[in-house]
Amino acid sequence: MHFSKDVWQRNLDLYQKTLNHPFNQELAKGTLKKEVFSHYVIQDAHYLLAYGRALAVCAAKAFEAEDVIQFAEGAKIAIVVERSLHDGFMQDFGITHKQFENTPLTLACHHYTSFLTATAWSESYPVILAALLPCYWIYAEVGKDIVNNSVENNPYQAWVDTYSGEEFHTAVQQVIATIDKVAAKCDPDTLEKMHQAYTRGAELEWLFWDSAYHQQGWSGLDH
C-alpha cells in the first residue's frame, strides 16, 4: 500500500472532524462571521511565512534535483503568491497593514509553526515531507468539499476558489506522488515517524481552524 493511502485511512476520522468543523461548514454557507474570517486570515498570513521557510529547508534536504525544484517552488508560492492573495482578503475585509503587523501569532498558530520549523531543521527529509503534507492535502480536500456545497454569492468565494482550483490540486497530487516515492525506500522506523509527523500536522490543522473560529489568543494571558 502506498504511504499516502495508508496515512489517509489512519487519519480519516480526524479529516472528517476537520471537514465538519463549524468554521468550514459556515464558510461554505457564507454565514461565517466576518471577524472570525478576519482573525483566520491574519493568522494564516503569519503561518504561510513559516510554512514557506519549512518548505525551503525541505528543498535543501531533498534527495533528488527535481524534488529540490518542487519544494523551492512551493516555498516561493507559499510566501509570494498566497501572501498576495491574503493581502487581497485583508483589503476586502478592512484589515490594515498596521493591524496585521501588530497582531501576534495565536497559541495555535505558534504551536503549528514551531512544529513545522523544528521538524524541518531537526528531522530527515521523509519526516519533513510527512509533516508538511496535511497543509497541502487537507486544504485541497476541504476546498473541494466546500466548493461543492458553497452558496451563490458567497462572500468567501475567493478563498473557496483558491483551494478548490485545478492549479492547487495539481500541486497537491505532485507532493503526494513525491512522498509515496520517498516512503517506498524508507525503513519501518522512518515510516512510523512519518505517520506520527503527519498525524500531528493534521491535528494542528484542526486546531488552527478551531482557534480561528473561537478567536482564541493565549488563554489566560490575554488582556
Secondary structure as UniProt FT lines:
FT   HELIX           3..10
FT   HELIX           12..19
FT   HELIX           22..29
FT   HELIX           34..61
FT   HELIX           65..76
FT   HELIX           77..81
FT   HELIX           82..92
FT   TURN            93..94
FT   HELIX           97..101
FT   HELIX           107..122
FT   HELIX           125..149
FT   TURN            152..153
FT   TURN            155..156
FT   HELIX           157..164
FT   HELIX           166..183
FT   TURN            184..185
FT   HELIX           188..213
FT   TURN            214..215
FT   TURN            219..221
//
